[in-house]
Amino acid sequence: MTIHHIVDWEWRLEHYQEVTSTSDLCKERARNGERSFLALLADRQTKGRGSRGRSWKSGEGNLALSLLIRPEQGLEKTPYIWPFLSAVVVYEALFSLTRLKGLQIKWPNDLLLDSKKLGGILIEQELSSQEPGKTEWLVIGFGVNLEQSPKNLGGKATSLRERNVSISVLELAYEILKKFSFFQKQLLEKGFSYILTIWMERSFPVGYPLAVKIKNVQYTGHFAGIDERGFLLLDQEGHIKEFSTGEVLLLE
């Protein structure tokens, strides 16, 4: 294990060769009282997890990074903001390092490159037993395909290597921490609407045809935006349907 102290940004970054899951390790540390701004980076994960209980195979050379956050006052009862903040952070970190065109955010937690999955975000939280609705801590896991893409997604995934772009996991991890500190400060100063505006500019446009899949039911329509709670709005021939969860399928 190599420990990198990043004093300027308050982050403590620990870099491991191999762990079962950076997020599981982060949660264990949180339950043992670890303070905020801990970042765990691993070269390999043996039991990585993605959204909806799926496994996430982070091959060697890909990013597997998890952050422990204890929300500051004013943010501890707004769990809906973190997926949007995190998506903006990883988008901006990647763009600042690569200047790649074709990067796009897909609700609620995917990062696309040329309409293929480049990465994802998994957010898990612990609620207060003393104060209803208060988040004691949350763990934000970032997975990004830098060197290789999983083969079990039927050609729907990609990597930076496939675009002949090369950056190191440590380089991207540092940039994510810098961007997280910056955008969390912006969130505290300017509110969620500021983050949501940036998110919308980096996602697919209003009017884009898509479907939202929940279990075995699929709803089709056109993207109508995101509301102040973080719900996706789907326009179905003039009727707006709201979604707090679901898997988005792009139809173009």
Secondary structure, DSSP 8 states (H G I E B T S, - for coil): -EEEEEGGGTEEEEEEEEES-HHHHHHHHHHTT--S-EEEEEEEESS-B-GGG-B----TTSEEEEEEE---TTTTT-TTHHHHHHHHHHHHHHHHHH--TTEEEETTTEEEETTEEEEEEEEEEEE-SSSTT-EEEEEEEEEE-SS---GGGTT-B--SGGGT----HHHHHHHHHHHHHHHHHHHHHH-HHHHHHHHHHTB--TT-EEEEEETTEEEEEEEEEE-TTS-EEEEETTEEEEESS-EEEE--
